[in-house]
Amino acid sequence: MIQLKPLIYLFFGTSLVLLIYMLVILYIKNINREKYKRWSKICNNIINNTVYSDDINVKNHQKSIESLLLIKTFRKLITKKILSATISFSGNSNNSLRKLYLHLHLDKYVIENLNVKNWHIKAKAIQEIGIMKLESMYDKVYKNTNHKNELVRAEAQIAIIKLVGFKGLKFLDSVTQPISEWYQMILLRELSHFDYDSFNGVDVWLKSKNTSVVIFALKLVDEYHLFELYKEVELCIYHSDENVRQQTIKTITKIFNNSTSNLFTKIFESEVFSNKIVIAKSLQEIGTDDDIPFLINQLQTENIQLKTVLTRTIAKINPNNFETICKELNPDIYPMNLIILQIKEEIRI
């Protein structure tokens, strides 16, 4: 027969141990919470004095700061707060925060993190260098612009732009790894923070073996209206990669000349469906009456989406004469009857 007393003792003993363990954990968490509040208050006071008083003198906290900076958790906290404040402010406040960061010798630790093998820590260190504009670390960051890890190389490319602006784009000369569309957008955003004067190399990047570099170069032509590169851009319309060709269509639409619409009609039938749509939409911006016969001819397609876009293009090229043109478009036959009705409503709006 099972003895109940030992089992009862075991149950209550285990419960008591667990209770004590939970109380100890809660006690430690409470201590850490209070410690974090105290540390956070110290950090906030220092940063507020820096931002609003342009005062990086930390004498009021000198003793505590010297000892606290030896604690990794505190260093991470004050670094995080300085980085956050630097992103939020600009001008003199931004410069003062950078001086505070250097005054606390936090750059010494970012170098250590930059040299670790852990890609997550390395990427975060590179991001920190960019935010704090630590120009002295340019060479170390540049070495990572073609890193095999996407996050590391992306942060390195962004940081390089933050450090030296348009000059930083020289990494495009040698980068072999792809630059994702998302990071291309971020690079363009970072460049927008600098006054554009001029930069060299776009013509070379348009011929790169790295298709993502070609696409980004085309976006640069678009963004900065580099009309002088029209001929170089035009060559990309025959690129083997359909994504490059699509970006070329978008870019050349922004720097178009009198021959652009003829170029589009010439390549239209040989293009993939998605690029045909882009060409049709581009002709809405640059097309002329001379392109309308070609567009009418292309309406023989069975694809309703393409039919709709082509019809809309015709209407946008010549809205005043669209009613007359409709007589040539089989206006009583499905689906053209519905498409024409829809486009007419758009014109009225």
C-alpha positions as CSV (number, residue, x, y, z in Angstrom):
1,M,0.0,0.0,0.0
2,I,1.3,3.5,-1.0
3,Q,2.5,5.6,1.9
4,L,0.7,9.0,1.7
5,K,2.8,10.9,4.2
6,P,6.1,11.0,2.2
7,L,4.1,12.0,-0.9
8,I,2.4,14.9,1.0
9,Y,5.8,16.0,2.4
10,L,7.3,15.9,-1.1
11,F,4.4,17.9,-2.5
12,F,4.6,20.6,0.1
13,G,8.4,20.6,0.0
14,T,8.4,21.1,-3.7
15,S,5.8,23.8,-3.6
16,L,7.7,25.6,-0.9
17,V,10.9,25.5,-3.0
18,L,9.1,26.8,-6.0
19,L,7.4,29.5,-4.0
20,I,10.8,30.7,-2.6
21,Y,12.3,30.5,-6.1
22,M,9.5,32.6,-7.5
23,L,9.8,35.2,-4.7
24,V,13.6,35.4,-5.3
25,I,13.1,35.9,-9.0
26,L,10.5,38.6,-8.3
27,Y,12.8,40.3,-5.8
28,I,15.7,40.3,-8.3
29,K,13.4,41.6,-11.1
30,N,12.2,44.4,-8.8
31,I,15.8,45.3,-7.9
32,N,16.7,45.4,-11.6
33,R,13.6,47.4,-12.4
34,E,14.5,50.0,-9.8
35,K,18.1,50.0,-11.0
36,Y,17.0,50.6,-14.6
37,K,14.8,53.5,-13.5
38,R,17.7,55.1,-11.6
39,W,20.1,54.6,-14.5
40,S,17.5,55.8,-17.0
41,K,17.0,59.0,-14.9
42,I,20.8,59.6,-14.9
43,C,21.0,59.1,-18.7
44,N,18.0,61.4,-19.3
45,N,19.4,64.2,-17.2
46,I,22.8,64.0,-19.0
47,I,21.1,64.0,-22.4
48,N,18.7,66.8,-21.6
49,N,21.5,69.0,-20.4
50,T,23.4,68.2,-23.6
51,V,20.5,68.9,-25.9
52,Y,18.9,71.9,-24.2
53,S,21.8,73.5,-22.5
54,D,24.6,72.5,-24.9
55,D,26.4,71.2,-21.8
56,I,28.3,67.9,-22.0
57,N,29.8,68.5,-18.5
58,V,28.7,65.4,-16.5
59,K,30.3,66.5,-13.2
60,N,27.0,66.0,-11.3
61,H,27.2,62.4,-12.1
62,Q,31.0,62.0,-12.6
63,K,31.6,59.4,-10.0
64,S,28.6,57.3,-10.8
65,I,29.2,57.6,-14.5
66,E,32.8,56.4,-14.3
67,S,31.8,53.3,-12.5
68,L,28.6,52.7,-14.4
69,L,30.3,52.9,-17.8
70,L,32.2,49.8,-16.8
71,I,28.9,47.9,-16.6
72,K,27.9,46.6,-20.1
73,T,24.1,47.0,-19.4
74,F,24.4,50.6,-18.5
75,R,26.7,51.3,-21.5
76,K,24.1,49.8,-23.8
77,L,21.3,51.9,-22.1
78,I,23.1,55.2,-22.4
79,T,24.3,54.4,-25.9
80,K,20.7,53.5,-27.0
81,K,19.4,56.8,-25.5
82,I,22.1,58.9,-27.2
83,L,21.5,57.2,-30.5
84,S,17.7,57.7,-30.2
85,A,18.1,61.4,-29.3
86,T,20.6,61.9,-32.2
87,I,18.1,60.5,-34.7
88,S,15.4,62.8,-33.3
89,F,17.4,66.0,-33.2
90,S,19.4,67.9,-35.8
91,G,21.8,70.8,-36.0
92,N,23.6,72.0,-32.9
93,S,21.8,69.5,-30.6
94,N,22.9,66.7,-32.9
95,N,26.5,67.9,-32.8
96,S,26.4,68.2,-29.0
97,L,25.1,64.6,-28.6
98,R,28.0,63.4,-30.8
99,K,30.4,65.3,-28.5
100,L,28.8,63.6,-25.5
101,Y,29.1,60.2,-27.1
102,L,32.8,60.8,-27.7
103,H,33.3,62.4,-24.2
104,L,32.0,59.1,-22.7
105,H,34.4,57.1,-24.9
106,L,31.5,55.0,-26.2
107,D,33.3,54.8,-29.6
108,K,35.8,52.5,-28.0
109,Y,33.2,49.9,-27.5
110,V,31.7,50.2,-31.0
111,I,35.1,49.3,-32.4
112,E,35.1,46.1,-30.4
113,N,31.6,45.2,-31.6
114,L,32.6,46.0,-35.2
115,N,35.3,43.3,-35.0
116,V,33.1,40.4,-33.7
117,K,32.0,37.5,-35.9
118,N,28.4,37.7,-34.8
119,W,26.7,39.4,-37.8
120,H,23.9,40.9,-35.8
121,I,26.3,42.7,-33.4
122,K,28.5,43.8,-36.3
123,A,25.5,45.3,-38.2
124,K,24.3,47.2,-35.1
125,A,27.8,48.6,-34.6
126,I,28.0,49.8,-38.2
127,Q,24.6,51.4,-37.8
128,E,25.9,53.2,-34.7
129,I,28.9,54.5,-36.6
130,G,26.7,55.9,-39.2
131,I,24.3,57.6,-36.8
132,M,27.1,59.1,-34.8
133,K,29.1,60.1,-37.9
134,L,32.3,58.5,-36.8
135,E,34.3,59.5,-39.9
136,S,37.5,58.0,-38.5
137,M,36.0,54.5,-39.0
138,Y,35.2,55.0,-42.7
139,D,37.7,52.4,-43.9
140,K,36.5,49.8,-41.4
141,V,32.9,50.3,-42.5
142,Y,33.8,50.4,-46.2
143,K,35.3,46.9,-46.0
144,N,31.8,45.6,-45.1
145,T,29.9,47.1,-48.1
146,N,30.2,43.8,-49.9
147,H,29.8,41.5,-46.9
148,K,28.2,38.2,-47.5
149,N,25.5,38.9,-44.9
150,E,22.8,41.1,-46.3
151,L,22.1,43.1,-43.1
152,V,25.8,43.8,-42.5
153,R,26.5,45.0,-46.0
154,A,23.3,47.0,-46.2
155,E,24.1,48.8,-42.9
156,A,27.6,49.4,-44.2
157,Q,26.4,50.9,-47.4
158,I,23.9,53.2,-45.5
159,A,26.6,54.2,-43.0
160,I,29.0,55.1,-45.8
161,I,26.4,57.5,-47.3
162,K,25.8,59.0,-43.8
163,L,29.5,59.6,-43.4
164,V,30.5,61.1,-46.7
165,G,27.3,61.6,-48.8
166,F,27.5,61.1,-52.6
167,K,31.2,60.2,-52.5
168,G,30.2,57.1,-50.6
169,L,28.6,55.6,-53.7
170,K,32.0,54.5,-54.9
171,F,31.2,51.1,-53.3
172,L,29.0,50.5,-56.4
173,D,32.2,50.2,-58.4
174,S,33.0,46.8,-56.8
175,V,30.0,45.4,-55.0
176,T,29.0,42.0,-56.3
177,Q,26.3,41.2,-53.8
178,P,22.7,42.3,-54.6
179,I,21.2,45.5,-53.2
180,S,17.6,44.8,-52.4
181,E,14.9,47.2,-53.6
182,W,14.1,48.1,-50.0
183,Y,17.7,49.1,-49.3
184,Q,17.9,51.0,-52.6
185,M,15.0,53.2,-51.3
186,I,16.9,53.8,-48.0
187,L,20.1,54.7,-49.9
188,L,18.1,57.3,-51.9
189,R,16.6,58.6,-48.8
190,E,20.0,59.1,-47.1
191,L,21.3,60.8,-50.2
192,S,18.4,63.3,-50.1
193,H,19.9,64.7,-46.8
194,F,22.9,66.0,-48.8
195,D,22.9,68.9,-51.2
196,Y,23.4,67.5,-54.7
197,D,26.2,69.0,-56.7
198,S,27.5,66.3,-59.0
199,F,28.9,62.9,-58.9
200,N,30.8,60.6,-61.2
201,G,30.5,56.9,-62.0
202,V,26.8,56.5,-63.0
203,D,27.7,55.7,-66.6
204,V,30.0,52.9,-65.3
205,W,27.3,51.6,-62.9
206,L,24.9,51.4,-65.8
207,K,27.2,48.8,-67.4
208,S,27.7,46.8,-64.2
209,K,27.4,43.0,-64.2
210,N,25.5,43.3,-60.9
211,T,21.9,43.9,-62.1
212,S,20.9,45.6,-58.8
213,V,23.7,48.1,-59.3
214,V,22.3,48.9,-62.8
215,I,18.8,49.3,-61.4
216,F,20.1,51.6,-58.7
217,A,22.1,53.7,-61.2
218,L,18.9,54.1,-63.3
219,K,17.1,55.3,-60.2
220,L,19.9,57.9,-59.6
221,V,19.5,59.1,-63.2
222,D,15.7,59.5,-62.5
223,E,16.1,61.1,-59.1
224,Y,18.8,63.6,-60.1
225,H,17.5,64.2,-63.7
226,L,20.8,63.2,-65.4
227,F,19.6,64.1,-68.9
228,E,23.2,63.9,-70.2
229,L,23.1,60.1,-69.7
230,Y,20.2,59.5,-72.1
231,K,22.2,57.4,-74.6
232,E,23.7,55.3,-71.8
233,V,20.3,54.7,-70.3
234,E,18.8,53.9,-73.7
235,L,21.2,51.0,-74.1
236,C,19.8,49.4,-70.9
237,I,16.4,49.0,-72.7
238,Y,18.0,45.9,-74.4
239,H,19.3,44.4,-71.2
240,S,18.8,40.7,-70.7
241,D,17.2,41.2,-67.2
242,E,13.5,42.2,-67.5
243,N,13.7,44.1,-64.2
244,V,16.5,46.3,-65.5
245,R,14.5,46.9,-68.7
246,Q,11.4,47.9,-66.6
247,Q,13.4,50.4,-64.5
248,T,15.0,51.7,-67.8
249,I,11.5,52.4,-69.2
250,K,10.5,54.3,-66.0
251,T,13.8,56.2,-65.9
252,I,13.9,57.2,-69.6
253,T,10.3,58.4,-69.3
254,K,11.7,61.0,-66.8
255,I,14.5,62.2,-69.2
256,F,12.7,61.6,-72.4
257,N,13.3,63.3,-75.8
258,N,11.5,63.3,-79.1
259,S,12.6,59.8,-80.0
260,T,11.5,58.1,-76.7
261,S,8.0,57.2,-77.7
262,N,9.3,55.6,-81.0
263,L,11.7,53.6,-78.9
264,F,8.8,52.3,-76.7
265,T,6.6,51.3,-79.7
266,K,9.6,49.6,-81.3
267,I,10.3,47.3,-78.3
268,F,6.6,46.9,-77.1
269,E,5.7,43.6,-78.8
270,S,8.9,41.8,-77.8
271,E,8.6,42.8,-74.1
272,V,7.2,40.7,-71.3
273,F,3.6,41.5,-70.1
274,S,4.5,43.5,-67.0
275,N,6.8,45.7,-69.1
276,K,4.2,46.2,-71.7
277,I,2.0,47.6,-68.9
278,V,4.8,50.0,-67.8
279,I,5.4,51.2,-71.4
280,A,1.7,51.9,-71.9
281,K,1.6,53.9,-68.7
282,S,4.7,55.8,-69.7
283,L,3.1,56.8,-73.0
284,Q,0.3,58.4,-70.9
285,E,3.0,60.9,-69.9
286,I,5.1,61.3,-73.1
287,G,2.9,59.9,-75.9
288,T,1.6,62.0,-78.8
289,D,-1.1,61.7,-81.4
290,D,1.4,59.9,-83.6
291,D,1.4,57.0,-81.1
292,I,-2.4,56.5,-81.2
293,P,-2.6,54.3,-84.3
294,F,0.0,52.0,-82.7
295,L,-2.0,51.8,-79.5
296,I,-5.2,51.1,-81.3
297,N,-3.5,48.3,-83.2
298,Q,-2.3,46.8,-79.8
299,L,-5.9,46.6,-78.6
300,Q,-6.2,43.4,-80.4
301,T,-4.8,41.7,-77.3
302,E,-7.1,39.3,-75.5
303,N,-5.8,40.5,-72.1
304,I,-8.4,42.8,-70.5
305,Q,-5.9,44.5,-68.2
306,L,-3.7,45.5,-71.1
307,K,-6.7,46.6,-73.1
308,T,-7.8,48.9,-70.3
309,V,-4.4,50.4,-69.8
310,L,-4.0,51.0,-73.6
311,T,-7.4,52.6,-73.9
312,R,-6.7,54.8,-70.9
313,T,-3.4,55.8,-72.6
314,I,-5.2,56.9,-75.7
315,A,-7.6,58.9,-73.7
316,K,-4.8,60.7,-71.8
317,I,-2.9,61.5,-74.9
318,N,-6.0,63.1,-76.6
319,P,-8.9,63.5,-74.1
320,N,-10.7,66.0,-76.2
321,N,-10.9,63.7,-79.3
322,F,-11.4,60.5,-77.3
323,E,-15.1,60.3,-78.2
324,T,-14.2,60.3,-81.9
325,I,-11.4,57.8,-81.5
326,C,-13.8,55.4,-79.7
327,K,-15.6,54.8,-82.9
328,E,-12.5,52.8,-84.1
329,L,-12.4,50.7,-80.9
330,N,-15.3,48.4,-81.3
331,P,-17.3,50.4,-78.8
332,D,-20.3,48.0,-78.9
333,I,-18.4,44.7,-78.4
334,Y,-17.5,43.2,-75.0
335,P,-15.2,44.0,-73.2
336,M,-14.4,47.3,-75.1
337,N,-17.9,48.6,-74.4
338,L,-17.3,48.4,-70.6
339,I,-13.7,49.6,-70.8
340,I,-14.7,52.7,-72.9
341,L,-17.5,53.4,-70.5
342,Q,-15.1,53.3,-67.5
343,I,-12.5,55.5,-69.2
344,K,-15.2,58.1,-70.2
345,E,-16.2,58.3,-66.5
346,E,-12.6,58.8,-65.5
347,I,-12.3,61.7,-68.0
348,R,-15.4,63.3,-66.7
349,I,-14.0,63.1,-63.1
